[in-house]
Amino acid sequence: MTALVEIDSLQKHFPVGGGLFGRGKKQVRALDGVSLSIEKGEILSVVGESGSGKTTLGRTVLRLTDPTAGAIRFEGQDITSLSRRALRPFRQRMQLVFQDPFASLNPRQTVEQIVATPLAIHAGGSSATEKRERVADMLRLVGLQPHHADRYPHELSGGQRQRVGIARALILNPSFLVADEPVSALDVSIQAQVVNLLLELKEKLGLTILFIAHDLAVVGHISDRIAVMYLGRVVEVAETGTLFRSPRHPYTEALFSAAPIPDPTVRRSRVLLQGDIPSPIDPPSGCAFRTRCRHALPECATVVPPLRQVGPGHLSACIRDDIALQASIA
Amino acid sequence: MAGELLLEVENLAVSFRSRGAVADAVSDVSFRLHQGETLAMVGESGSGKSVTSLALMRLLPDAPQCQVRGSVKLRDKTGSGMLDVLALPEPQMQAVRGNNIAMVFQEPMTSLNPVKTIGAQITETIRLHRPMLARAAEDEAVRLLDLVGIPAPRQRLTAYPHQLSGGMRQRAMIAMALSCEPSVLIADEPTTALDVTIQAQILDLLKRLQEQTGMAVIFITHNLGVVAEIADRVMVMYSGRVVEQADVVPLFQQPLMPYTRGLLRSVPRLDLAGRRAGALYAIPGNVPDPRRPPPGCAFHPRCDSFADGRCNVEAPRLDSTADGRQVRCLRWPEFVA
């Protein structure tokens, strides 16, 4: 396997507050040194509580916001500081699917206009009939009918709108897709349709997907690997089955045990986390999770634990090797 | 489990009128709720869950825009039998709301007043229903915030909603709903906007409170994992109607209505995580438009057990089975075997 996207010590800090000349400004450490590599053809999911930096990661990788420090490589080429012009050929190959299919489509445009927008920007010059055909192809690909091209978003259901969002993302034949909570705004019966569509498209088109989500059941179904984030850092990465069956980071243990199991006869013991995720403006010293961790030691306050290998393809950022963690499934 | 009967709903129907068109949002909803019981109301958006709960609270707009029919009987806390909720004059209903039946909404940020402190909002609720001096109401608010697990409750009284996290806001909402010790609590998707870790805390809290006070809970959700965790009984709604009602274990083990079966099958199974078990089962199509419901059974265009000539012609009634379940499907006897 080769890496399509490599993320190296990525940081993104947002300034907040402060005076007129920025004195005493504080920083929100949305990303605080994230390193990850996304292999060609895989679905890598990023999970974590709100405020953990999942969405910022997705947007920074696509260079929709500029990182404060660190590097992003796409197919081996460093795109961290490319100019807008130099970035254009890369933009076509990496696309974004948004969470809310109601807010991410322009209500005054027809489906055809929406889906054809990337063509107008990146492949100007193609004729109207070519465009129309290309849009029809795309609609068929995502399970809509060509006649949907003349509809407006409000005439479509939530699931159909999300399909339109996916068609728009795919029309330039990207190789890399960031899907930011693409199913969480959808009804249960529609979620399954869209999850199936994403998996099918991944196979058919050889897509690589960074899947940002908080529904662990969906994540468990769709991903090849999972990265768990906490306060701007990746605390554990492993293959999906490994992470569910033998987590090595106490945060993963707690997060996964909080996911409700749709079986009323299963009663499992739960690692209940106390309180909320701390503020990313002033994160705890050392391991950021230590304030909610039941295994924390005094040492945890002094050093930031690095991600290190704990098994084949399994990285974890915890200094405690001596603890047995509870798996979320047997 | 089954204590005193607290709430009895019979043939509840709600229709909205807009620009001459009438849409039946809810029809033929009947159920009973006993002390200490948790009833989960499950369904997709537009299935009528929220409208049903608003009708129970009498919070829907007045006629002619909105018509509510049927009967809702609620046990009077002061002990004088059952109240006829739909017939009560509004001033009396105001005393019932909060005292006998209270509600927690999905989005705590929009249901709290952003320009009033948490303390002011809770004490206002308390003093509205219970004659109490400001000082005593404040002490009561601290007790309630402590009860729902908010750390340093006295300091929190002066906090504004935006200063609290989502989980804390939802706790404050629950504290407010509990301030008059209602016998029935309606929780409308109270954890949907929260992280799973916080959701686990809130579910835990509700269970604990219920054990302490014996209140009954109507829990509205579309998350079947949450249902499995908290419900005693489940009511599945589709297109404004109850399509199945049963105790939680039999419902999950042997759903009788094809819609329930489809919903349960479309949830990815955690125990298969990482096994790539193939495509998920997906119910085809979309939820019908309540203004143009399909003829016959409202679910027939999406149903995998559809029988032509029956399901698209005859509207099924809500049948009761021998073991006390209810199901709305023409073909359910075939699925029992």
Interface residues (C-beta under 8 A of the other chain):
Chain A: E49 S50 S157 G158 G159 Q160 D187 V188 S189 I190 Q191 A192 Q193 V195 N196 L199 E200 H214 L216 A217 V218 V219 G220 H221 I222 S223 E239 T240 G241 T242 L243 F244 R245 A254 L255 A258 A259 P260 I261 P262 D263 P264 T265 V266 R270 L272 L273 G275 D276 I277 S328 I329 A330
Chain B: E44 S45 P151 S165 G166 G167 M168 D195 V196 T197 I198 Q199 A200 Q201 L203 D204 H222 N223 L224 G225 V226 V227 A228 E229 A231 V248 V249 F252 Q253 G262 L263 L264 S266 V267 P268 R269 L270 D271 L272 A273 G274 R275 A277 A279 L280 Y281 A282 I283 P284 N286 V287 R302
